[in-house]
Amino acid sequence: MNADVFVLFFNAFLTTLISSGIVIWILRKKYLPVIKKLEEKSDQERASAKEAAEKQR
């Protein structure tokens, strides 16, 4: 197999891995606090709905 072709494909693969890792890191850093805040809000709403359902019984 031609070594130049192998180097080209390896370079493309490595570039894809690195860029994907950077994008994932940025998105987690940017949006993880927002996701946690929304989950807490959702949990609070569930708890209040559950309490309301128990009071109706």
HUNOR-V372459 format. One record per backbone hydrogen bond with DSSP energy under -1.0 kcal/mol. NH is the residue of the N-H (numbers start at 1). CO is the residue of the C=O. Records with the same first field share a line. If there is no record, write none. Layout:
BEGIN
NH->CO, CO
END
This chain:
BEGIN
6->2
7->3
8->4
9->5
10->6
11->7
12->8
13->9
14->10
15->11
16->12
17->13
18->14
19->15
20->16
21->17
22->18
23->19
24->20
25->21
26->22
27->23
28->24
29->25
30->26
31->27
32->28
35->31
36->32
37->33
38->34
39->35
40->36
41->37
42->38
43->39
44->40
45->41
46->42
47->43
48->44
49->45
50->46
51->47
52->48
53->49
54->50
55->51
56->52
END
